[in-house]
Amino acid sequence: MTQELTVVISRGQSRNPDKRALEKGVVDRSADIEGVGVLVVPHLYDLAATGDSLTTLRAVVGDIVIVSWVYERATHWILDRNGVRGQVGDVLLVRPDDDDDADGDDVDESPRDRVIDSLPRPDRKIYAIDFRVSESLDDIVAEITRIASLPRTEGTSAAARFDRPTNSTSLSLAGNLEQAVPESAADHGSRTNEHQPVLFGIGGVTTIDEAPTRRWYPVIDFSRCTNCMECIDFCLFGVYGVDTVETILVEQPDNCRKGCPACSRVCPENAIIFPQHKSPGIAGAPVDAGGLKIDLSKLFGAPDVDEDPIATAARERDEQLLLAGRAAVGMEVGTPKRQQEKRQVPRDDLDNLLDELEQLDL
């Protein structure tokens, strides 16, 4: 039997008719590709960890192509935090300005240990495509067709992969589900043990009828994260925690203050993603941590040349503290305080060189 490929279409949040038409076109034409089964879910970032869509995705065995309205890097790590794991599949449909940085977040070859090194992934491939890469339906379908022609990772047929498990212990790809889906996530959306997903099959297309609310929370890119704990030290809203082996995780995602990206600015590895943020560097765009193609302050979204990312983060945190009825702390707590103390240390030649490089218009 030919091993089928699962193509997942993640619908956008807006009601823009052009976007809806593009989604429908990709769904219809993907269903006509030999060896492809199509699954349609709501907007990926909004999905509840214990909701119908992610419960079904965790039961998928084999390679996946997921087309969504967020950056490809963000897509991979949203899935990962919810127990849908695999190797990053090579996608040839990229933005023109990404061509010179095809390796994206893998370009940093520094010897520091990354969290991903201690969290092995299954061999199956996950290919992420951003709807925004091309306005051409033909381009997106052509890339899906190309991927479908590649040899498949071993798994089950599409018919079997959409059979939902009866409880969380049956989720073969989730690994340690307690770690993959924090306990707090059970409070957001439907619970797996309350009811089974309701699917509506139309030909080769399966659509999940689920209506999640819009969300705002950080997503950790473990291929960049060094477990330095700067984020948990900086955040005063209890968003971050650690698992049983002291690895950082987003423990209380819905504690995050809507619209606040401050913790991403203090992460030294740009490992914290807010997929809905207007700044590409924060939203999960490919980054080149080892190169000098971009102004790092702009990468982290500093709004003013006279205000560095740490100061911006401290200001944003204070705004959210005041809105929550708490006292502002400024630069006196966590990462900002340490950065200030570090600046009081006599500067060396490397510090001066970095300052000169930041001033260059590269």
Salt bridges, closest charged atoms under 4 A:
GLU23 OE2 - ARG20 NH2 2.61
ASP28 OD2 - LYS24 NZ 2.70
ASP52 OD1 - HIS195 ND1 3.89
ASP63 OD2 - ARG152 NE 3.15
GLU72 OE1 - ARG95 NH1 3.27
ASP80 OD1 - ARG85 NE 3.28
ASP80 OD1 - ARG121 NH2 2.52
ASP98 OD2 - ARG95 NH1 3.74
ASP108 OD2 - ARG112 NH2 3.55
ASP108 OD2 - ARG114 NH2 2.93
ASP130 OD2 - ARG95 NH2 2.33
ASP130 OD2 - ARG132 NH2 2.80
ASP138 OD1 - ARG29 NH1 2.65
GLU143 OE2 - ARG146 NH2 2.74
ASP187 OD1 - ARG191 NH2 3.25
GLU194 OE2 - ARG191 NE 3.58
ASP221 OD2 - ARG73 NH1 2.68
GLU230 OE1 - ARG338 NH2 2.35
ASP233 OD2 - ARG338 NH1 2.70
ASP254 OD2 - HIS188 ND1 3.09
ASP254 OD2 - ARG215 NH2 3.16
GLU269 OE2 - ARG112 NH1 2.54
GLU269 OE1 - ARG114 NH1 3.02
GLU307 OE2 - ARG315 NE 3.04
ASP308 OD2 - ARG343 NH2 2.60
GLU316 OE2 - ARG265 NH2 2.68
GLU319 OE2 - ARG315 NH1 3.28
ASP355 OD2 - ARG347 NH2 2.12
